[in-house]
Amino acid sequence: MATPEFILELRKHIGHAPLPLPSVTAVVFDSDGRLLLNQRSDDRRWSLLAGVLEPGEQPAAGAAREVFEETAVDIVVERIVAVEALPLHTIGNGDQVYWFETVFACIAVGGDARVNDDESLQVAWFEPGAVPVLNERQTRYLAMARDDSAPPFFVA
């Protein structure tokens, strides 16, 4: 996985110490209601599309950038699904991260889904009844994104 340059620079100063980072997750549907997922190269699990925001980047723009970088699919962000601070996570290299995640429901508007970087082993569209197992948090995000009447999730 390519680590953004700004994070590499910060890590030179703080080592593996906890670092709060803004991230985005995109729940991407096509006009037929299929879900776009990638099979991650780091853990081989199927996943919603996600990534780190660049400094100063707006979250919706970051979601669109991440989806295109990973899948070559253009999206329009439709609404916020969730905003959540996640528990401390240790990455495989020992870096510790507190992800601050903004989750969006999105619609695909162009492009042909394909592996577009080194973060994915596969990229595919899934019918609603054929979605591979996702982790608990992403399963919750998917359910909320499918329900247009669901209010955005946040912890007070």
Secondary structure, 3 states (H helix, E strand, C coil): CCCCHHHHHHHHHHCCCCEEEEEEEEEEECCCCCEEEEEECCCCCEECEEEECCCCCCHHHHHHHHHHHHHCCEEEEEEEEEEEECCCEECCCCCEEEEEEEEEEEEEEECCCCCCCCCEEEEEEECHHHCCCCCHHHHHHHHHHHCCCCCCECCC
